[in-house]
Amino acid sequence: MSRLTDEEKEVLYVYGSPILKDTHKRLGMVCVLMVDPVTKAATCSLRNKLAEMTCSLAYFHLYASVREELSDLLYKGEVA
């Protein structure tokens, strides 16, 4: 799996779940409802990348690292 972009990390932070199957389902529903083309593209791209993942443990580590990274930035006030 290729690395996540900053936009994809933000989408994962907002809509992600520790369970890969649930995140994939959420992203599918959210992608249909989004109107912003940039965010929609990032959401669809993230959903496609996650569809390639077969190991739930690898996804959980990815999810936890993104949550930790963005939580630190939000706490410091670097992300609006």
C-alpha positions as CSV (number, residue, x, y, z in Angstrom):
1,M,0.0,0.0,0.0
2,S,1.3,3.4,-0.8
3,R,1.6,6.1,1.8
4,L,-1.4,8.3,2.7
5,T,-1.6,11.9,1.7
6,D,-2.4,14.6,4.3
7,E,-6.0,14.8,3.0
8,E,-6.4,11.1,3.3
9,K,-5.1,11.1,6.8
10,E,-7.6,13.8,7.7
11,V,-10.4,11.8,6.2
12,L,-9.3,8.7,8.1
13,Y,-9.1,10.7,11.3
14,V,-12.7,12.0,10.9
15,Y,-14.4,8.9,9.5
16,G,-12.2,6.0,10.5
17,S,-12.8,3.2,12.9
18,P,-10.3,0.8,14.4
19,I,-12.0,-2.0,12.4
20,L,-11.1,-2.0,8.7
21,K,-14.5,-3.4,7.5
22,D,-16.4,-0.6,9.3
23,T,-14.1,2.1,7.9
24,H,-14.5,0.8,4.4
25,K,-18.3,0.8,4.8
26,R,-18.3,4.4,6.3
27,L,-16.1,5.8,3.5
28,G,-18.4,4.3,0.9
29,M,-21.4,6.0,2.4
30,V,-19.6,9.3,3.0
31,C,-18.2,9.4,-0.5
32,V,-21.7,9.4,-1.9
33,L,-22.8,12.3,0.3
34,M,-19.7,14.6,-0.2
35,V,-20.0,17.7,-2.3
36,D,-16.5,19.1,-2.1
37,P,-14.6,17.6,-5.0
38,V,-11.2,17.7,-3.3
39,T,-12.4,15.9,-0.2
40,K,-14.4,13.5,-2.2
41,A,-11.3,12.5,-4.3
42,A,-9.3,12.0,-1.1
43,T,-12.1,9.9,0.4
44,C,-12.4,7.7,-2.7
45,S,-8.6,7.3,-3.0
46,L,-8.4,6.3,0.7
47,R,-11.2,3.8,0.3
48,N,-9.4,2.2,-2.7
49,K,-6.2,2.0,-0.8
50,L,-7.9,0.3,2.1
51,A,-9.6,-2.1,-0.2
52,E,-6.2,-3.5,-1.1
53,M,-5.3,-4.2,2.6
54,T,-5.9,-7.7,3.6
55,C,-4.5,-7.6,7.1
56,S,-6.7,-6.1,9.8
57,L,-3.7,-5.8,12.2
58,A,-1.7,-3.7,9.7
59,Y,-4.8,-1.4,9.2
60,F,-5.1,-1.0,13.0
61,H,-1.5,0.1,13.3
62,L,-2.0,2.5,10.4
63,Y,-5.2,3.9,12.0
64,A,-3.5,4.3,15.4
65,S,-0.5,6.1,14.0
66,V,-2.7,8.5,12.0
67,R,-4.8,9.2,15.1
68,E,-1.7,9.8,17.2
69,E,-0.1,12.0,14.6
70,L,-3.1,14.2,14.0
71,S,-4.1,14.3,17.7
72,D,-0.7,15.8,18.5
73,L,-1.1,18.4,15.7
74,L,-4.7,19.3,16.9
75,Y,-3.5,19.6,20.5
76,K,-0.7,22.0,19.5
77,G,-3.2,24.0,17.4
78,E,-1.4,23.4,14.1
79,V,-4.5,22.0,12.3
80,A,-7.7,24.0,12.0
